[in-house]
Amino acid sequence: INPKKCSEIKSFCEIYNIPLLGSIPYDTSVTKAMIEEKAIPEYDKGNVTSSINEAWAALRNVLNLS
């Protein structure tokens, strides 16, 4: 939603050697899922769900849980 803030976060992570595990794109399906009281993967199998799954896999990898 805020490209400048996203850039600042990425730069911060690079400076402090913090792995950036992923990013979640803006999508109206997030709001719709919240209104229906559902988790995003329950509501929609699109780009947001894919991004969440990729970030989760990256976290599992960092924590050696794969």
Salt bridges, closest charged atoms under 4 A:
GLU8 OE2 - LYS4 NZ 3.56
GLU8 OE1 - LYS5 NZ 2.96
GLU36 OE1 - LYS38 NZ 3.65
